Amino acid sequence: MREMASTAKAAKRPEGSRPKWIRTFLRYRWLYLFMVPGLLYYLIFHYVPMFGLVVAFQDYNLMKGIWGSPWVGFDNFRTVFSSPDFLVLMKNTIILSVYRIVFNMFPDLILALMLNEIRVRWFKKWIQTLTYGPHFLSWIIVYGIVFSFFAPGSGLITNFIRDLGWTPIDVLTSSEWFRTLLLSTDIWKSTGYGAIIYLAALAGINNELYESAAIDGAGRWKQMWHITLPGVRDVFILLIILRLGNILDAGFEQVYIFLNVRVYDVGDILDTWIFRRGIEQLDFSVPAAVGVFKSIIGFVLVILANKLAKRFGGSGIW
């Protein structure tokens, strides 16, 4: 009887006497329901697979599986760090990643600023379509285009240079030109799509600021410097932080397709080495150790970059 009385009393309890978290949950219950599919996706495909990190601490055997493979502690990490190729791989990875961060972000911003200044609608749409198009090409197709231009002895530009009486440059197999080739093709492929983020940020700037600046006599250049650029500053900082978190991911797909034995000294990166050792040699433990190492470095860089962004007046990620 006492339990029934307490249950009835709780049922008559006014809504305002409920705990705050319950009231918040009931108020936004439909929004929480819409979040469930996204949360399940990240749980199943991002957090559950993290259990596979234990492979980095095992002498993993494909037939025995995770439960039957023996533990070796940090031996796989010692194998990685003591490898004579590790310093070269780290150097190439960091150089290519820094090149991408430094030289890829500014073309995105510049293109977005240029598109924002175009007033002729049909011309703006034509430029947008023309610059977005390469993003949807696979790196195989991009390499085929590059090969048709620079193939030794048969490329269009190679033959043109030879017909002029100059010495042809073997761009595809030249250590001096390989990084430039990777960077230029990446800029050509990704700039148009990367400008979308900045265009979205530019669309959120209040037009009244431009009208006030025009009344005060500010021209287009001053409006861009004092209104447009500060308006996209937080987005620019956010993208830098996110890219720093992936600084050890130097673009595996592109590098693997363009890579050849004559440019290993400048083009071989951690991801291509992981692929060769893990897939081609069926050695999964050492590549898993490299993956853990990359994740830790990326996590530390994101934390530091976020703190620096807040210290210098940015909003950061959190």
Beta strands, then each sheet from edge to edge (+ up, - down):
end
